[in-house]
Amino acid sequence: MSTAPQPTEDIHAVLRRVWGYPAFRPQQEAIIRAALAGTDTLALLPTGGGKSLCFQVPALAMGKLCLVVSPLIALMKDQVLRLKRLGVPARAIISTMTTSEIDNALENAALGKYAFLYVSPERLASELFLARLPRLPLGMIAVDEAHCISQWGYDFRPAYLRIAKVRELRPEVPVLALTASATTEVANDIMERLAFKAPNLIRGTFQRPELALWISHGEDKQGRMLRVLTRIPGTAIVYVRDRRSTMRMATFLQQHGIEAAAYHAGLPAEERDRIQQAWTDGTLRCMVATNAFGMGIDKADVRVVIHLEPPPDLESYYQEAGRAGRDGERSFAVLLNAPGDRQKLEERLSSSFPSLHDVRSVYQAFADIHGIAMGAGLLETYAVENSVLAGRTGLAPVVVAHALKALELDGKLALSDGVHSPSRVLIIADHGLVYGKRVNDSRHGPLLEALLRTYGGLFEEPVVVDERRLAKTLEWQVETVIKRLKELAHQRVISYKQRSNAPSATLLTHRLDAQRLTLDPTALALRKQRAEARLKALIQYVEETDECRARRLIRYFGETMEKDCGTCDICRARNAYRPSANANTVVSEPLGRSLPEQQRQRWDKDESSPEQ
């Protein structure tokens, strides 16, 4: 059974000392105390509810290592960076690391050098990890984005099922699972799959009284988007479906005097960082983005989130819309719906289940491009370029993307979004060999000398290096530095990982014969059935007008509201005027200037004083 870790420091003292916060948010303390009591716990907190503190505070209070399982490389890197800035030792093991880097990180974790070790789920079954697992001084296992373990969930990732093996080997370590979006069915499935000793769900409220949920119906989406942004001042996010639309909409807003920029996963990492920093600082008002933007953002004063098209399900909608109003001030989530949107959603759902022939073609092309021999490649990570795979297979890039997702859902591989990964060097040879090469190797000695003089800690853990800086120091070409770093890596003197921004895929099985590759038909049918059910719930939310938006949305997540919100488009339409028998019960254009004068004046008043 789980043994309750004894805290070495009061949790309120930890909160004040490390983060400087005077008090916990609702439900945080209850979750933290459950973790300290050694109780397996599922924390269901909405976006912006402070999930990370729920495992970070108890881990620091007990003074033991916390193993954090997370599917998002960018989020892991962001949390590790934030912890380090707070003076908390943390490390992440991700798919882009070399074997030497992973081995170094695990050994340092076993020696007690970290308070937090973040691990992507596909790494949990590796021999390196399983060999070190018994030695890790674990006090808690935190499972972030826990809905990924449930086949009922909207973002099922089979690699998450490997957590069960960790629990089997370390049954005494309690688990704290966290998610921002789980229905009652998904929550029960999470606790079962994580082998909870007893069900224990702590739920934060999903109600957001400060957030007005609005759906606007009509043809001119760009005009309505512009009117919303004109009428609601402050920071904004506009979500669109594809990369091309981010550029088009950002240009449109710029032409109409609104500071806007496009953000998507295809931009260089430096450009994404620059744009996000400008938006965070407030020098850029509006971010026009795909769903690649949002995870880990820390900006409380977003006043409006606009969806130019409906997202695929209510879980995605709630997470994205919920990025507005985290400071508790009046904010808006506006979804722009048009004739034809429903058909597009249904077509996207259908296309997300590609044929077995297409899946096999993409798998074969992926193996050919990287030269992966039959039976090889287990837990190896390779770059993914959809355009290259599309050219090789003759399939559209969107079909390639869906085929890769189908392979992930079937447990064949794990996908990772592109994330900035700078070049890193770790010296893995002993000091004597390195000294000998510095003195006697005219080809590599100067480079080793420059590395040791420029960077500290190269023998302890991987260090971020800049090939351009080394080239300037040595008066070499950058290409020469890279070539000789690779030669030193081949000689097993160093571990060298060159910088990369590309998305990647990690094989979770040995490379298979593509022509014999199969997808589990039963699991495939269940996934399609559940996806259709989620889409049906979204369509009902968008199209039906007989119930308060907030009440319907909250009920989807298993919670009830005592009374209507009074701020959504349906509530405002009911409360503001009595429609005629044949009138639409929803005011479709609350913020526009093309409304009849009587309605426009009413909305002038309502939007200037939304609390009334």
Residue pairs with C-beta under 8 A, 6 or more apart in sequence:
1 171
1 172
1 197
2 38
2 39
2 40
2 171
2 172
2 173
2 174
2 197
3 38
3 172
4 36
4 37
4 38
5 36
5 38
5 58
5 62
5 64
5 139
5 140
5 174
6 62
7 36
7 58
7 61
7 62
7 63
8 61
8 62
8 63
9 60
9 61
9 63
10 61
11 29
11 32
11 33
11 36
11 57
11 58
11 61
12 23
12 24
14 57
14 60
14 61
15 21
15 23
15 24
15 53
15 57
16 22
18 60
18 86
18 87
18 88
19 53
19 86
24 32
24 50
24 53
25 49
25 50
25 53
26 49
26 204
26 205
27 43
27 45
27 49
27 202
27 203
27 204
28 49
28 50
28 53
28 54
28 57
30 202
31 41
31 43
31 45
31 54
31 176
31 202
32 53
32 54
32 57
32 58
32 61
34 41
34 176
34 200
34 202
35 41
35 54
35 55
35 58
35 140
35 174
35 176
36 58
36 61
36 62
38 174
39 174
39 198
39 200
40 174
40 175
40 176
40 191
40 194
40 196
40 197
40 198
40 200
41 174
41 175
41 176
41 177
41 200
41 201
41 202
42 146
42 177
42 178
42 179
42 187
42 190
42 191
42 194
42 196
42 200
42 201
42 202
43 51
43 54
43 176
43 177
43 178
43 179
43 202
43 204
44 179
44 180
44 182
44 187
44 201
44 202
44 203
44 204
45 51
45 54
45 178
45 179
45 180
45 204
46 180
46 181
46 204
46 205
46 206
46 208
46 318
46 322
47 180
47 181
47 318
47 319
47 322
47 323
48 300
48 322
48 323
48 326
49 180
49 204
51 144
51 178
51 180
52 79
52 144
54 176
54 178
55 66
55 68
55 140
55 142
55 176
55 178
56 66
56 83
56 88
56 116
58 140
58 176
59 65
59 66
59 115
59 116
59 139
59 140
59 142
60 88
60 115
62 139
62 140
63 139
64 137
64 138
64 139
64 140
65 109
65 112
65 114
65 115
65 116
65 117
65 136
65 137
65 138
65 139
66 115
66 116
66 117
66 138
66 139
66 140
66 141
66 142
67 117
67 119
67 136
67 138
67 140
67 141
67 142
67 166
67 173
68 76
68 79
68 116
68 117
68 118
68 119
68 142
68 144
69 118
69 119
69 120
69 121
69 124
69 141
69 142
69 143
69 144
69 160
69 163
70 76
70 79
70 118
70 119
70 120
70 144
70 145
71 120
71 121
71 144
71 145
71 148
71 157
71 159
71 160
72 145
72 295
72 296
72 417
73 92
73 94
73 95
73 96
73 120
73 416
73 417
73 419
74 295
74 296
74 417
74 419
75 144
75 295
75 296
76 92
76 94
76 118
76 120
77 92
77 94
77 419
78 296
79 90
79 116
79 118
79 296
80 90
80 91
80 92
80 116
80 118
83 89
83 90
83 115
83 116
84 90
88 115
88 116
89 113
89 114
89 115
89 116
90 114
90 115
90 116
90 117
90 118
91 105
91 108
91 109
91 114
91 116
91 117
91 118
91 461
92 117
92 118
92 119
93 102
93 105
93 106
93 117
93 118
93 119
93 120
93 123
93 129
94 118
94 120
94 123
94 416
95 120
95 122
95 123
95 381
95 414
95 416
95 504
95 506
96 381
96 416
96 419
96 421
96 497
96 500
96 504
97 105
97 462
97 497
98 426
98 495
98 496
98 497
99 128
99 495
100 426
100 428
100 495
101 424
101 426
101 462
101 495
101 497
102 123
102 126
102 128
102 129
103 128
104 426
104 460
104 461
104 462
104 495
105 117
105 461
106 128
106 129
106 132
106 136
107 132
108 114
108 460
108 461
109 117
109 132
109 136
110 132
110 135
110 136
110 137
112 137
117 136
119 129
120 159
120 414
120 416
121 148
121 157
121 159
121 160
121 162
121 163
121 414
122 159
122 162
122 379
122 414
122 506
122 508
123 129
123 379
124 159
124 162
124 163
124 165
124 166
125 162
125 165
125 379
125 508
126 379
130 165
130 169
133 166
133 169
133 170
134 169
134 170
136 170
138 170
138 173
139 173
140 173
140 174
140 175
140 176
141 163
141 166
141 167
141 170
141 173
141 174
141 175
141 176
142 175
142 176
142 177
142 178
143 149
143 160
143 163
143 175
143 176
143 177
143 178
143 194
144 178
145 155
145 178
145 179
146 177
146 178
146 179
146 182
146 190
146 194
147 153
147 154
147 155
147 179
147 181
147 182
147 186
147 190
147 315
148 155
148 156
148 157
148 160
149 156
149 157
149 160
149 161
149 163
149 177
149 189
149 190
149 193
149 194
150 156
150 182
150 186
150 189
150 190
150 193
151 189
151 523
151 526
151 527
151 530
152 183
152 185
152 186
152 189
152 530
153 182
153 186
153 189
153 315
154 181
154 312
154 313
154 315
154 316
154 534
155 315
156 409
156 527
157 408
157 409
157 414
158 408
158 409
158 410
158 411
158 508
159 411
159 414
159 508
161 193
161 411
163 194
164 193
164 194
164 195
167 173
167 175
167 194
167 195
168 195
175 194
175 196
177 190
177 191
177 194
179 186
179 190
180 318
180 319
180 322
181 315
181 318
181 319
181 557
182 190
182 557
183 556
183 557
183 558
184 558
187 201
187 558
188 199
191 199
191 200
191 201
203 558
203 559
205 559
206 318
206 553
206 554
206 557
206 559
207 550
207 554
207 559
207 561
208 322
208 325
208 550
209 565
209 567
210 325
210 328
210 329
210 330
210 331
211 321
211 322
211 324
211 325
211 331
211 332
211 333
212 330
212 331
212 332
212 333
212 565
212 567
212 568
212 610
213 321
213 333
213 549
213 550
213 553
213 565
213 567
213 568
213 569
214 332
214 333
214 334
214 335
214 549
214 568
214 569
214 590
215 334
215 335
215 337
215 542
215 549
215 569
215 586
216 224
216 228
216 334
216 335
216 336
216 337
216 569
216 588
216 589
216 590
216 591
217 337
217 338
217 586
217 588
218 224
218 336
218 338
218 588
218 589
219 338
219 339
221 308
221 336
221 338
222 249
222 252
223 592
224 336
224 589
224 591
224 592
225 238
225 249
225 253
225 306
225 308
225 336
226 252
226 253
226 256
226 258
227 589
227 591
227 592
227 593
228 304
228 306
228 332
228 334
228 591
229 236
229 253
229 258
229 286
229 304
229 306
230 591
231 591
231 607
232 303
232 304
232 332
232 591
232 607
233 303
234 285
234 301
234 302
234 303
234 304
235 279
235 282
235 285
235 286
235 299
235 301
235 302
235 303
236 285
236 286
236 287
236 302
236 303
236 304
236 305
236 306
237 286
237 287
237 289
237 293
237 294
237 302
237 304
237 305
237 306
237 320
237 323
237 324
238 249
238 253
238 260
238 286
238 287
238 288
238 289
238 305
238 306
238 308
239 289
239 290
239 291
239 305
239 306
239 307
239 308
239 311
239 320
240 246
240 249
240 288
240 289
240 290
240 308
240 309
241 290
241 308
241 309
242 290
243 262
243 264
243 265
243 266
243 290
245 288
245 308
246 262
246 263
246 264
246 288
246 289
246 290
247 262
249 260
249 262
249 288
249 308
250 260
250 261
250 262
250 286
250 288
253 260
253 286
253 288
254 260
258 285
258 286
259 283
259 284
259 285
259 286
260 284
260 285
260 286
260 287
260 288
261 275
261 278
261 279
261 284
261 286
261 287
261 288
262 275
262 288
262 289
263 272
263 275
263 276
263 287
263 288
263 289
263 290
263 292
263 293
264 289
264 290
264 292
264 293
265 290
265 292
265 417
265 418
265 503
266 418
267 275
268 501
269 418
269 419
269 420
269 501
270 420
272 420
273 420
275 284
275 287
276 287
276 293
276 297
278 284
279 285
279 287
279 299
280 297
280 298
280 299
287 293
291 311
291 316
291 320
292 417
294 319
294 320
294 323
297 323
299 323
299 326
300 326
300 327
301 326
301 327
301 329
302 323
302 324
302 325
302 326
302 331
303 324
303 325
303 329
303 331
303 332
304 324
304 331
304 332
304 333
304 334
305 320
305 321
305 323
305 324
305 331
305 332
305 333
305 334
306 334
306 335
306 336
307 317
307 320
307 321
307 333
307 334
307 335
307 336
308 336
309 336
309 341
309 344
310 317
310 335
310 337
310 341
310 345
310 538
310 542
311 317
311 320
311 538
312 345
312 348
312 349
312 531
312 534
312 535
312 538
313 531
313 534
313 535
313 537
313 538
314 534
314 537
314 538
314 541
314 553
314 556
315 534
317 335
317 538
317 541
318 553
318 557
321 333
321 335
322 333
324 331
324 332
324 333
325 331
330 610
330 611
334 591
335 542
337 542
337 543
341 542
342 539
342 542
342 543
345 535
345 538
345 539
346 535
349 531
349 532
349 535
351 398
351 399
351 402
352 402
352 405
352 531
353 402
353 406
353 524
353 527
353 528
354 399
354 402
354 403
354 406
356 517
356 518
356 519
358 393
358 395
358 399
358 403
359 403
359 406
359 407
359 517
359 519
360 514
360 515
360 517
361 393
361 395
361 403
361 514
362 389
362 393
362 395
362 400
362 403
362 404
362 407
363 403
363 407
363 412
363 512
363 514
363 517
364 514
364 515
365 389
365 392
365 393
366 372
366 382
366 384
366 389
366 404
366 505
367 377
367 511
367 514
368 392
369 388
369 389
369 392
370 377
370 382
370 383
372 380
372 382
372 507
372 511
373 511
374 511
374 512
374 513
375 510
375 511
376 510
376 511
377 507
377 510
377 511
378 507
378 508
378 509
378 510
379 506
379 507
379 508
380 506
380 507
381 416
381 504
381 505
381 506
382 504
382 505
382 506
382 507
383 500
383 502
383 503
383 504
384 404
384 415
384 502
384 503
384 504
384 505
385 502
385 503
386 397
386 400
386 401
386 404
387 397
389 395
389 400
389 404
390 396
390 397
390 399
390 400
393 400
395 403
404 413
404 415
404 505
405 415
406 519
406 524
407 413
408 414
408 415
408 505
409 523
409 527
410 519
410 520
410 523
410 524
411 508
411 509
412 507
412 508
412 509
412 512
412 517
413 505
413 506
413 507
413 508
414 505
414 506
414 508
415 503
415 504
415 505
416 503
416 504
416 505
416 506
417 503
418 501
418 502
418 503
418 504
419 501
420 499
420 501
421 497
421 499
421 500
421 501
422 464
422 465
422 466
422 499
423 464
423 465
423 466
423 467
423 496
423 497
423 498
423 499
424 462
424 463
424 464
424 465
424 495
424 496
424 497
425 451
425 455
425 458
425 462
425 463
425 465
425 485
425 494
425 495
425 496
426 458
426 461
426 462
426 463
426 494
426 495
427 434
427 451
427 458
427 459
427 493
427 494
428 492
428 493
428 494
428 495
429 492
429 493
429 494
431 459
433 493
434 448
434 493
437 444
437 445
437 448
437 493
438 445
438 448
438 449
438 452
439 445
441 448
443 484
443 487
444 484
444 487
444 488
444 493
446 474
447 470
447 474
447 481
447 484
447 485
447 488
448 488
448 493
450 470
450 473
450 474
451 458
451 465
451 470
452 458
454 465
454 469
454 470
454 473
455 463
455 465
456 463
457 463
462 495
462 497
467 478
467 481
467 482
467 485
468 478
470 476
470 481
471 477
471 478
471 480
471 481
474 481
482 498
485 494
485 496
485 498
486 496
486 498
488 494
488 496
489 495
489 496
537 556
540 552
541 549
541 552
541 553
541 556
544 552
545 570
545 584
545 585
545 586
546 585
547 570
548 561
548 564
548 565
548 568
548 570
548 571
549 565
549 568
549 569
549 570
549 571
550 561
550 564
550 565
550 567
550 568
551 561
551 564
551 565
554 560
554 561
555 561
564 571
565 571
566 572
566 575
567 610
569 586
569 587
569 588
569 590
570 585
570 586
572 587
572 590
572 606
573 579
573 585
573 586
573 587
574 585
576 587
576 602
576 606
577 599
577 602
579 585
587 595
587 599
587 603
589 595
590 603
590 606
590 607
591 603
591 607
592 600
593 600
595 603
605 612
606 612
